[in-house]
């Protein structure tokens, strides 16, 4: 589920999606739905660049030995 959501959030229009999720969070009264929206808002705020990715791969490889 997390990978599926991350794939959805890897779009150029993240700002619009963030604003939509934030609006939905403000208007919903369901506690479970609020938590789910917070999870999505947290995912959309994540950012990484190629250097981060390279460092993560190098770190992961170091655990293989």
N, CA, C, O and CB atoms as a CASP TS submission, in Angstrom:
PFRMAT TS
TARGET T0000
AUTHOR 0000-0000-0000
METHOD Language model
MODEL 1
PARENT N/A
ATOM      1  N   UNK     1       0.820  -1.186   0.000  1.00  0.00           N
ATOM      2  CA  UNK     1       0.000   0.000   0.000  1.00  0.00           C
ATOM      3  C   UNK     1       0.870   1.258   0.000  1.00  0.00           C
ATOM      4  O   UNK     1       0.576   2.215  -0.716  1.00  0.00           O
ATOM      5  CB  UNK     1      -0.937  -0.006   1.203  1.00  0.00           C
ATOM      6  N   UNK     2       1.941   1.259   0.801  1.00  0.00           N
ATOM      7  CA  UNK     2       2.810   2.432   0.876  1.00  0.00           C
ATOM      8  C   UNK     2       3.455   2.698  -0.475  1.00  0.00           C
ATOM      9  O   UNK     2       3.497   3.842  -0.928  1.00  0.00           O
ATOM     10  CB  UNK     2       3.890   2.243   1.955  1.00  0.00           C
ATOM     11  N   UNK     3       3.962   1.644  -1.128  1.00  0.00           N
ATOM     12  CA  UNK     3       4.593   1.836  -2.433  1.00  0.00           C
ATOM     13  C   UNK     3       3.592   2.342  -3.464  1.00  0.00           C
ATOM     14  O   UNK     3       3.931   3.179  -4.301  1.00  0.00           O
ATOM     15  CB  UNK     3       5.223   0.532  -2.915  1.00  0.00           C
ATOM     16  N   UNK     4       2.388   1.850  -3.408  1.00  0.00           N
ATOM     17  CA  UNK     4       1.350   2.322  -4.331  1.00  0.00           C
ATOM     18  C   UNK     4       1.064   3.805  -4.108  1.00  0.00           C
ATOM     19  O   UNK     4       0.952   4.571  -5.065  1.00  0.00           O
ATOM     20  CB  UNK     4       0.057   1.499  -4.157  1.00  0.00           C
ATOM     21  N   UNK     5       0.947   4.206  -2.840  1.00  0.00           N
ATOM     22  CA  UNK     5       0.701   5.621  -2.544  1.00  0.00           C
ATOM     23  C   UNK     5       1.884   6.487  -2.955  1.00  0.00           C
ATOM     24  O   UNK     5       1.699   7.575  -3.501  1.00  0.00           O
ATOM     25  CB  UNK     5       0.411   5.810  -1.055  1.00  0.00           C
ATOM     26  N   UNK     6       3.093   6.010  -2.696  1.00  0.00           N
ATOM     27  CA  UNK     6       4.281   6.778  -3.080  1.00  0.00           C
ATOM     28  C   UNK     6       4.322   6.972  -4.592  1.00  0.00           C
ATOM     29  O   UNK     6       4.691   8.044  -5.073  1.00  0.00           O
ATOM     30  CB  UNK     6       5.566   6.073  -2.595  1.00  0.00           C
ATOM     31  N   UNK     7       3.947   5.944  -5.336  1.00  0.00           N
ATOM     32  CA  UNK     7       3.930   6.056  -6.788  1.00  0.00           C
ATOM     33  C   UNK     7       2.943   7.125  -7.236  1.00  0.00           C
ATOM     34  O   UNK     7       3.225   7.867  -8.177  1.00  0.00           O
ATOM     35  CB  UNK     7       3.578   4.710  -7.423  1.00  0.00           C
ATOM     36  N   UNK     8       1.795   7.215  -6.579  1.00  0.00           N
ATOM     37  CA  UNK     8       0.807   8.238  -6.915  1.00  0.00           C
ATOM     38  C   UNK     8       1.336   9.645  -6.630  1.00  0.00           C
ATOM     39  O   UNK     8       1.014  10.596  -7.341  1.00  0.00           O
ATOM     40  CB  UNK     8      -0.487   7.997  -6.136  1.00  0.00           C
ATOM     41  N   UNK     9       2.146   9.761  -5.587  1.00  0.00           N
ATOM     42  CA  UNK     9       2.609  11.074  -5.161  1.00  0.00           C
ATOM     43  C   UNK     9       3.864  11.538  -5.905  1.00  0.00           C
ATOM     44  O   UNK     9       4.318  12.667  -5.716  1.00  0.00           O
ATOM     45  CB  UNK     9       2.879  11.057  -3.682  1.00  0.00           C
ATOM     46  N   UNK    10       4.416  10.676  -6.741  1.00  0.00           N
ATOM     47  CA  UNK    10       5.585  11.064  -7.539  1.00  0.00           C
ATOM     48  C   UNK    10       5.116  11.703  -8.841  1.00  0.00           C
ATOM     49  O   UNK    10       5.418  11.220  -9.933  1.00  0.00           O
ATOM     50  CB  UNK    10       6.498   9.834  -7.829  1.00  0.00           C
ATOM     51  N   UNK    11       4.404  12.753  -8.710  1.00  0.00           N
ATOM     52  CA  UNK    11       3.885  13.483  -9.866  1.00  0.00           C
ATOM     53  C   UNK    11       4.379  14.920  -9.798  1.00  0.00           C
ATOM     54  O   UNK    11       4.840  15.386  -8.756  1.00  0.00           O
ATOM     55  CB  UNK    11       2.325  13.434  -9.914  1.00  0.00           C
ATOM     56  N   UNK    12       4.278  15.603 -10.911  1.00  0.00           N
ATOM     57  CA  UNK    12       4.744  16.990 -10.963  1.00  0.00           C
ATOM     58  C   UNK    12       3.852  17.930 -10.161  1.00  0.00           C
ATOM     59  O   UNK    12       4.312  18.964  -9.677  1.00  0.00           O
ATOM     60  CB  UNK    12       4.814  17.459 -12.402  1.00  0.00           C
ATOM     61  N   UNK    13       2.589  17.577 -10.023  1.00  0.00           N
ATOM     62  CA  UNK    13       1.631  18.485  -9.399  1.00  0.00           C
ATOM     63  C   UNK    13       1.404  18.133  -7.924  1.00  0.00           C
ATOM     64  O   UNK    13       0.264  18.020  -7.471  1.00  0.00           O
ATOM     65  CB  UNK    13       0.301  18.451 -10.158  1.00  0.00           C
ATOM     66  N   UNK    14       2.498  17.963  -7.187  1.00  0.00           N
ATOM     67  CA  UNK    14       2.415  17.588  -5.779  1.00  0.00           C
ATOM     68  C   UNK    14       1.787  18.691  -4.939  1.00  0.00           C
ATOM     69  O   UNK    14       1.088  18.408  -3.966  1.00  0.00           O
ATOM     70  CB  UNK    14       3.797  17.253  -5.243  1.00  0.00           C
ATOM     71  N   UNK    15       2.030  19.943  -5.306  1.00  0.00           N
ATOM     72  CA  UNK    15       1.476  21.054  -4.532  1.00  0.00           C
ATOM     73  C   UNK    15      -0.048  21.014  -4.556  1.00  0.00           C
ATOM     74  O   UNK    15      -0.694  21.181  -3.521  1.00  0.00           O
ATOM     75  CB  UNK    15       1.984  22.403  -5.080  1.00  0.00           C
ATOM     76  N   UNK    16      -0.614  20.795  -5.721  1.00  0.00           N
ATOM     77  CA  UNK    16      -2.076  20.731  -5.842  1.00  0.00           C
ATOM     78  C   UNK    16      -2.627  19.545  -5.052  1.00  0.00           C
ATOM     79  O   UNK    16      -3.661  19.660  -4.393  1.00  0.00           O
ATOM     80  CB  UNK    16      -2.494  20.622  -7.328  1.00  0.00           C
ATOM     81  N   UNK    17      -1.937  18.415  -5.119  1.00  0.00           N
ATOM     82  CA  UNK    17      -2.380  17.242  -4.383  1.00  0.00           C
ATOM     83  C   UNK    17      -2.286  17.489  -2.873  1.00  0.00           C
ATOM     84  O   UNK    17      -3.171  17.086  -2.118  1.00  0.00           O
ATOM     85  CB  UNK    17      -1.544  16.012  -4.781  1.00  0.00           C
ATOM     86  N   UNK    18      -1.210  18.154  -2.439  1.00  0.00           N
ATOM     87  CA  UNK    18      -1.043  18.484  -1.023  1.00  0.00           C
ATOM     88  C   UNK    18      -2.181  19.383  -0.544  1.00  0.00           C
ATOM     89  O   UNK    18      -2.749  19.158   0.525  1.00  0.00           O
ATOM     90  CB  UNK    18       0.318  19.172  -0.784  1.00  0.00           C
ATOM     91  N   UNK    19      -2.510  20.393  -1.334  1.00  0.00           N
ATOM     92  CA  UNK    19      -3.592  21.306  -0.971  1.00  0.00           C
ATOM     93  C   UNK    19      -4.925  20.576  -0.888  1.00  0.00           C
ATOM     94  O   UNK    19      -5.732  20.850   0.001  1.00  0.00           O
ATOM     95  CB  UNK    19      -3.684  22.449  -1.980  1.00  0.00           C
ATOM     96  N   UNK    20      -5.157  19.654  -1.802  1.00  0.00           N
ATOM     97  CA  UNK    20      -6.399  18.880  -1.798  1.00  0.00           C
ATOM     98  C   UNK    20      -6.483  17.998  -0.555  1.00  0.00           C
ATOM     99  O   UNK    20      -7.526  17.934   0.095  1.00  0.00           O
ATOM    100  CB  UNK    20      -6.501  18.018  -3.068  1.00  0.00           C
ATOM    101  N   UNK    21      -5.388  17.320  -0.228  1.00  0.00           N
ATOM    102  CA  UNK    21      -5.369  16.471   0.963  1.00  0.00           C
ATOM    103  C   UNK    21      -5.546  17.299   2.237  1.00  0.00           C
ATOM    104  O   UNK    21      -6.250  16.888   3.159  1.00  0.00           O
ATOM    105  CB  UNK    21      -4.056  15.678   1.028  1.00  0.00           C
ATOM    106  N   UNK    22      -4.906  18.459   2.279  1.00  0.00           N
ATOM    107  CA  UNK    22      -5.035  19.332   3.447  1.00  0.00           C
ATOM    108  C   UNK    22      -6.471  19.814   3.619  1.00  0.00           C
ATOM    109  O   UNK    22      -6.981  19.878   4.737  1.00  0.00           O
ATOM    110  CB  UNK    22      -4.091  20.530   3.323  1.00  0.00           C
ATOM    111  N   UNK    23      -7.111  20.149   2.521  1.00  0.00           N
ATOM    112  CA  UNK    23      -8.511  20.573   2.571  1.00  0.00           C
ATOM    113  C   UNK    23      -9.392  19.426   3.067  1.00  0.00           C
ATOM    114  O   UNK    23     -10.241  19.614   3.939  1.00  0.00           O
ATOM    115  CB  UNK    23      -8.985  21.055   1.177  1.00  0.00           C
ATOM    116  N   UNK    24      -9.178  18.241   2.501  1.00  0.00           N
ATOM    117  CA  UNK    24      -9.958  17.078   2.929  1.00  0.00           C
ATOM    118  C   UNK    24      -9.763  16.817   4.423  1.00  0.00           C
ATOM    119  O   UNK    24     -10.709  16.466   5.128  1.00  0.00           O
ATOM    120  CB  UNK    24      -9.560  15.830   2.114  1.00  0.00           C
ATOM    121  N   UNK    25      -8.536  16.990   4.893  1.00  0.00           N
ATOM    122  CA  UNK    25      -8.246  16.788   6.317  1.00  0.00           C
ATOM    123  C   UNK    25      -9.045  17.778   7.175  1.00  0.00           C
ATOM    124  O   UNK    25      -9.574  17.410   8.224  1.00  0.00           O
ATOM    125  CB  UNK    25      -6.727  16.946   6.588  1.00  0.00           C
ATOM    126  N   UNK    26      -9.125  19.003   6.734  1.00  0.00           N
ATOM    127  CA  UNK    26      -9.827  20.034   7.506  1.00  0.00           C
ATOM    128  C   UNK    26     -11.329  19.793   7.584  1.00  0.00           C
ATOM    129  O   UNK    26     -11.955  20.096   8.600  1.00  0.00           O
ATOM    130  CB  UNK    26      -9.568  21.394   6.901  1.00  0.00           C
ATOM    131  N   UNK    27     -11.905  19.253   6.525  1.00  0.00           N
ATOM    132  CA  UNK    27     -13.363  19.126   6.513  1.00  0.00           C
ATOM    133  C   UNK    27     -13.870  17.791   7.055  1.00  0.00           C
ATOM    134  O   UNK    27     -15.042  17.677   7.413  1.00  0.00           O
ATOM    135  CB  UNK    27     -13.866  19.312   5.116  1.00  0.00           C
ATOM    136  N   UNK    28     -13.004  16.784   7.119  1.00  0.00           N
ATOM    137  CA  UNK    28     -13.472  15.482   7.601  1.00  0.00           C
ATOM    138  C   UNK    28     -13.586  15.465   9.123  1.00  0.00           C
ATOM    139  O   UNK    28     -12.817  16.117   9.829  1.00  0.00           O
ATOM    140  CB  UNK    28     -12.528  14.368   7.133  1.00  0.00           C
ATOM    141  N   UNK    29     -14.547  14.714   9.601  1.00  0.00           N
ATOM    142  CA  UNK    29     -14.743  14.591  11.049  1.00  0.00           C
ATOM    143  C   UNK    29     -14.421  13.179  11.536  1.00  0.00           C
ATOM    144  O   UNK    29     -14.348  12.944  12.742  1.00  0.00           O
ATOM    145  CB  UNK    29     -16.186  14.958  11.424  1.00  0.00           C
ATOM    146  N   UNK    30     -14.231  12.244  10.615  1.00  0.00           N
ATOM    147  CA  UNK    30     -13.935  10.856  10.954  1.00  0.00           C
ATOM    148  C   UNK    30     -12.474  10.729  11.387  1.00  0.00           C
ATOM    149  O   UNK    30     -11.566  11.087  10.636  1.00  0.00           O
ATOM    150  CB  UNK    30     -14.233   9.921   9.752  1.00  0.00           C
ATOM    151  N   UNK    31     -12.254  10.223  12.589  1.00  0.00           N
ATOM    152  CA  UNK    31     -10.900  10.116  13.145  1.00  0.00           C
ATOM    153  C   UNK    31     -10.002   9.200  12.302  1.00  0.00           C
ATOM    154  O   UNK    31      -8.838   9.521  12.063  1.00  0.00           O
ATOM    155  CB  UNK    31     -10.966   9.595  14.583  1.00  0.00           C
ATOM    156  N   UNK    32     -10.534   8.078  11.861  1.00  0.00           N
ATOM    157  CA  UNK    32      -9.761   7.144  11.039  1.00  0.00           C
ATOM    158  C   UNK    32      -9.363   7.791   9.716  1.00  0.00           C
ATOM    159  O   UNK    32      -8.225   7.659   9.266  1.00  0.00           O
ATOM    160  CB  UNK    32     -10.566   5.857  10.779  1.00  0.00           C
ATOM    161  N   UNK    33     -10.305   8.486   9.104  1.00  0.00           N
ATOM    162  CA  UNK    33     -10.020   9.173   7.833  1.00  0.00           C
ATOM    163  C   UNK    33      -8.978  10.273   8.033  1.00  0.00           C
ATOM    164  O   UNK    33      -8.112  10.464   7.179  1.00  0.00           O
ATOM    165  CB  UNK    33     -11.317   9.773   7.238  1.00  0.00           C
ATOM    166  N   UNK    34      -9.053  10.996   9.150  1.00  0.00           N
ATOM    167  CA  UNK    34      -8.059  12.034   9.441  1.00  0.00           C
ATOM    168  C   UNK    34      -6.658  11.432   9.540  1.00  0.00           C
ATOM    169  O   UNK    34      -5.699  11.993   9.010  1.00  0.00           O
ATOM    170  CB  UNK    34      -8.415  12.769  10.750  1.00  0.00           C
ATOM    171  N   UNK    35      -6.541  10.286  10.222  1.00  0.00           N
ATOM    172  CA  UNK    35      -5.237   9.623  10.346  1.00  0.00           C
ATOM    173  C   UNK    35      -4.712   9.184   8.983  1.00  0.00           C
ATOM    174  O   UNK    35      -3.524   9.332   8.696  1.00  0.00           O
ATOM    175  CB  UNK    35      -5.338   8.412  11.283  1.00  0.00           C
ATOM    176  N   UNK    36      -5.598   8.642   8.143  1.00  0.00           N
ATOM    177  CA  UNK    36      -5.195   8.212   6.813  1.00  0.00           C
ATOM    178  C   UNK    36      -4.736   9.405   5.968  1.00  0.00           C
ATOM    179  O   UNK    36      -3.764   9.300   5.221  1.00  0.00           O
ATOM    180  CB  UNK    36      -6.351   7.480   6.121  1.00  0.00           C
ATOM    181  N   UNK    37      -5.430  10.527   6.086  1.00  0.00           N
ATOM    182  CA  UNK    37      -5.039  11.726   5.344  1.00  0.00           C
ATOM    183  C   UNK    37      -3.703  12.275   5.856  1.00  0.00           C
ATOM    184  O   UNK    37      -2.888  12.752   5.066  1.00  0.00           O
ATOM    185  CB  UNK    37      -6.135  12.806   5.454  1.00  0.00           C
ATOM    186  N   UNK    38      -3.476  12.211   7.163  1.00  0.00           N
ATOM    187  CA  UNK    38      -2.178  12.642   7.716  1.00  0.00           C
ATOM    188  C   UNK    38      -1.046  11.774   7.173  1.00  0.00           C
ATOM    189  O   UNK    38       0.037  12.271   6.865  1.00  0.00           O
ATOM    190  CB  UNK    38      -2.196  12.581   9.266  1.00  0.00           C
ATOM    191  N   UNK    39      -1.305  10.489   7.061  1.00  0.00           N
ATOM    192  CA  UNK    39      -0.326   9.568   6.480  1.00  0.00           C
ATOM    193  C   UNK    39       0.011   9.985   5.045  1.00  0.00           C
ATOM    194  O   UNK    39       1.183  10.038   4.670  1.00  0.00           O
ATOM    195  CB  UNK    39      -0.863   8.113   6.508  1.00  0.00           C
ATOM    196  N   UNK    40      -1.008  10.276   4.252  1.00  0.00           N
ATOM    197  CA  UNK    40      -0.781  10.681   2.863  1.00  0.00           C
ATOM    198  C   UNK    40      -0.070  12.033   2.786  1.00  0.00           C
ATOM    199  O   UNK    40       0.805  12.226   1.941  1.00  0.00           O
ATOM    200  CB  UNK    40      -2.112  10.747   2.105  1.00  0.00           C
ATOM    201  N   UNK    41      -0.439  12.960   3.658  1.00  0.00           N
ATOM    202  CA  UNK    41       0.223  14.267   3.684  1.00  0.00           C
ATOM    203  C   UNK    41       1.699  14.091   4.034  1.00  0.00           C
ATOM    204  O   UNK    41       2.563  14.750   3.455  1.00  0.00           O
ATOM    205  CB  UNK    41      -0.468  15.217   4.701  1.00  0.00           C
ATOM    206  N   UNK    42       1.979  13.208   4.976  1.00  0.00           N
ATOM    207  CA  UNK    42       3.368  12.929   5.340  1.00  0.00           C
ATOM    208  C   UNK    42       4.158  12.360   4.173  1.00  0.00           C
ATOM    209  O   UNK    42       5.307  12.744   3.956  1.00  0.00           O
ATOM    210  CB  UNK    42       3.419  11.967   6.511  1.00  0.00           C
ATOM    211  N   UNK    43       3.558  11.450   3.423  1.00  0.00           N
ATOM    212  CA  UNK    43       4.233  10.865   2.267  1.00  0.00           C
ATOM    213  C   UNK    43       4.505  11.900   1.187  1.00  0.00           C
ATOM    214  O   UNK    43       5.568  11.896   0.565  1.00  0.00           O
ATOM    215  CB  UNK    43       3.404   9.732   1.695  1.00  0.00           C
ATOM    216  N   UNK    44       3.551  12.775   0.970  1.00  0.00           N
ATOM    217  CA  UNK    44       3.717  13.755  -0.104  1.00  0.00           C
ATOM    218  C   UNK    44       4.786  14.788   0.247  1.00  0.00           C
ATOM    219  O   UNK    44       5.366  15.409  -0.644  1.00  0.00           O
ATOM    220  CB  UNK    44       2.386  14.457  -0.394  1.00  0.00           C
ATOM    221  N   UNK    45       5.049  14.974   1.544  1.00  0.00           N
ATOM    222  CA  UNK    45       6.076  15.922   1.969  1.00  0.00           C
ATOM    223  C   UNK    45       7.489  15.354   1.827  1.00  0.00           C
ATOM    224  O   UNK    45       8.467  16.102   1.854  1.00  0.00           O
ATOM    225  CB  UNK    45       5.833  16.332   3.407  1.00  0.00           C
ATOM    226  N   UNK    46       7.597  14.031   1.677  1.00  0.00           N
ATOM    227  CA  UNK    46       8.910  13.423   1.544  1.00  0.00           C
ATOM    228  C   UNK    46       9.568  13.874   0.241  1.00  0.00           C
ATOM    229  O   UNK    46       8.912  14.015  -0.791  1.00  0.00           O
ATOM    230  CB  UNK    46       8.804  11.887   1.595  1.00  0.00           C
ATOM    231  N   UNK    47      10.843  14.089   0.313  1.00  0.00           N
ATOM    232  CA  UNK    47      11.571  14.434  -0.899  1.00  0.00           C
ATOM    233  C   UNK    47      12.961  13.822  -0.836  1.00  0.00           C
ATOM    234  O   UNK    47      13.560  13.716   0.234  1.00  0.00           O
ATOM    235  CB  UNK    47      11.653  15.969  -1.082  1.00  0.00           C
ATOM    236  N   UNK    48      13.444  13.438  -1.952  1.00  0.00           N
ATOM    237  CA  UNK    48      14.785  12.880  -2.043  1.00  0.00           C
ATOM    238  C   UNK    48      15.335  13.220  -3.419  1.00  0.00           C
ATOM    239  O   UNK    48      14.590  13.402  -4.382  1.00  0.00           O
ATOM    240  CB  UNK    48      14.783  11.334  -1.796  1.00  0.00           C
ATOM    241  N   UNK    49      16.636  13.299  -3.484  1.00  0.00           N
ATOM    242  CA  UNK    49      17.263  13.555  -4.776  1.00  0.00           C
ATOM    243  C   UNK    49      18.181  12.397  -5.122  1.00  0.00           C
ATOM    244  O   UNK    49      18.258  11.422  -4.374  1.00  0.00           O
ATOM    245  CB  UNK    49      18.046  14.891  -4.762  1.00  0.00           C
ATOM    246  N   UNK    50      18.870  12.492  -6.237  1.00  0.00           N
ATOM    247  CA  UNK    50      19.718  11.389  -6.688  1.00  0.00           C
ATOM    248  C   UNK    50      20.850  11.091  -5.712  1.00  0.00           C
ATOM    249  O   UNK    50      21.235   9.934  -5.546  1.00  0.00           O
ATOM    250  CB  UNK    50      20.293  11.704  -8.051  1.00  0.00           C
ATOM    251  N   UNK    51      21.379  12.108  -5.077  1.00  0.00           N
ATOM    252  CA  UNK    51      22.459  11.893  -4.116  1.00  0.00           C
ATOM    253  C   UNK    51      21.937  11.092  -2.918  1.00  0.00           C
ATOM    254  O   UNK    51      22.615  10.186  -2.436  1.00  0.00           O
ATOM    255  CB  UNK    51      23.057  13.249  -3.650  1.00  0.00           C
ATOM    256  N   UNK    52      20.736  11.424  -2.440  1.00  0.00           N
ATOM    257  CA  UNK    52      20.134  10.659  -1.347  1.00  0.00           C
ATOM    258  C   UNK    52      19.976   9.196  -1.748  1.00  0.00           C
ATOM    259  O   UNK    52      20.331   8.291  -0.993  1.00  0.00           O
ATOM    260  CB  UNK    52      18.767  11.257  -0.951  1.00  0.00           C
ATOM    261  N   UNK    53      19.442   8.977  -2.937  1.00  0.00           N
ATOM    262  CA  UNK    53      19.221   7.614  -3.426  1.00  0.00           C
ATOM    263  C   UNK    53      20.542   6.856  -3.494  1.00  0.00           C
ATOM    264  O   UNK    53      20.624   5.704  -3.066  1.00  0.00           O
ATOM    265  CB  UNK    53      18.543   7.635  -4.813  1.00  0.00           C
ATOM    266  N   UNK    54      21.572   7.498  -4.031  1.00  0.00           N
ATOM    267  CA  UNK    54      22.885   6.864  -4.132  1.00  0.00           C
ATOM    268  C   UNK    54      23.398   6.479  -2.747  1.00  0.00           C
ATOM    269  O   UNK    54      23.922   5.381  -2.564  1.00  0.00           O
ATOM    270  CB  UNK    54      23.889   7.804  -4.833  1.00  0.00           C
ATOM    271  N   UNK    55      23.252   7.364  -1.783  1.00  0.00           N
ATOM    272  CA  UNK    55      23.700   7.077  -0.426  1.00  0.00           C
ATOM    273  C   UNK    55      22.929   5.913   0.187  1.00  0.00           C
ATOM    274  O   UNK    55      23.511   5.083   0.885  1.00  0.00           O
ATOM    275  CB  UNK    55      23.554   8.313   0.447  1.00  0.00           C
ATOM    276  N   UNK    56      21.624   5.846  -0.069  1.00  0.00           N
ATOM    277  CA  UNK    56      20.816   4.754   0.468  1.00  0.00           C
ATOM    278  C   UNK    56      21.236   3.417  -0.129  1.00  0.00           C
ATOM    279  O   UNK    56      21.305   2.413   0.579  1.00  0.00           O
ATOM    280  CB  UNK    56      19.332   5.005   0.199  1.00  0.00           C
ATOM    281  N   UNK    57      21.517   3.404  -1.430  1.00  0.00           N
ATOM    282  CA  UNK    57      21.948   2.173  -2.081  1.00  0.00           C
ATOM    283  C   UNK    57      23.291   1.726  -1.504  1.00  0.00           C
ATOM    284  O   UNK    57      23.483   0.545  -1.212  1.00  0.00           O
ATOM    285  CB  UNK    57      22.049   2.371  -3.614  1.00  0.00           C
ATOM    286  N   UNK    58      24.205   2.658  -1.344  1.00  0.00           N
ATOM    287  CA  UNK    58      25.509   2.309  -0.770  1.00  0.00           C
ATOM    288  C   UNK    58      25.351   1.788   0.653  1.00  0.00           C
ATOM    289  O   UNK    58      26.031   0.840   1.044  1.00  0.00           O
ATOM    290  CB  UNK    58      26.452   3.527  -0.786  1.00  0.00           C
ATOM    291  N   UNK    59      24.481   2.385   1.415  1.00  0.00           N
ATOM    292  CA  UNK    59      24.233   1.919   2.777  1.00  0.00           C
ATOM    293  C   UNK    59      23.627   0.526   2.774  1.00  0.00           C
ATOM    294  O   UNK    59      24.037  -0.327   3.561  1.00  0.00           O
ATOM    295  CB  UNK    59      23.314   2.890   3.515  1.00  0.00           C
ATOM    296  N   UNK    60      22.667   0.284   1.909  1.00  0.00           N
ATOM    297  CA  UNK    60      22.024  -1.034   1.833  1.00  0.00           C
ATOM    298  C   UNK    60      23.013  -2.101   1.440  1.00  0.00           C
ATOM    299  O   UNK    60      22.974  -3.206   1.980  1.00  0.00           O
ATOM    300  CB  UNK    60      20.870  -1.014   0.843  1.00  0.00           C
ATOM    301  N   UNK    61      23.906  -1.795   0.502  1.00  0.00           N
ATOM    302  CA  UNK    61      24.901  -2.764   0.060  1.00  0.00           C
ATOM    303  C   UNK    61      25.859  -3.114   1.192  1.00  0.00           C
ATOM    304  O   UNK    61      26.335  -4.245   1.292  1.00  0.00           O
ATOM    305  CB  UNK    61      25.677  -2.223  -1.142  1.00  0.00           C
ATOM    306  N   UNK    62      26.137  -2.126   2.044  1.00  0.00           N
ATOM    307  CA  UNK    62      27.075  -2.382   3.149  1.00  0.00           C
ATOM    308  C   UNK    62      26.511  -3.401   4.133  1.00  0.00           C
ATOM    309  O   UNK    62      27.284  -4.045   4.844  1.00  0.00           O
ATOM    310  CB  UNK    62      27.403  -1.075   3.886  1.00  0.00           C
ATOM    311  N   UNK    63      25.196  -3.569   4.200  1.00  0.00           N
ATOM    312  CA  UNK    63      24.592  -4.552   5.079  1.00  0.00           C
ATOM    313  C   UNK    63      24.605  -5.954   4.477  1.00  0.00           C
ATOM    314  O   UNK    63      24.410  -6.934   5.196  1.00  0.00           O
ATOM    315  CB  UNK    63      23.178  -4.147   5.403  1.00  0.00           C
ATOM    316  N   UNK    64      24.830  -6.063   3.173  1.00  0.00           N
ATOM    317  CA  UNK    64      24.840  -7.375   2.510  1.00  0.00           C
ATOM    318  C   UNK    64      26.055  -8.205   2.907  1.00  0.00           C
ATOM    319  O   UNK    64      26.011  -9.432   2.821  1.00  0.00           O
ATOM    320  CB  UNK    64      24.813  -7.199   0.995  1.00  0.00           C
ATOM    321  N   UNK    65      27.105  -7.585   3.325  1.00  0.00           N
ATOM    322  CA  UNK    65      28.355  -8.316   3.592  1.00  0.00           C
ATOM    323  C   UNK    65      28.382  -8.931   4.939  1.00  0.00           C
ATOM    324  O   UNK    65      29.365  -9.575   5.304  1.00  0.00           O
ATOM    325  CB  UNK    65      29.528  -7.421   3.453  1.00  0.00           C
TER
END
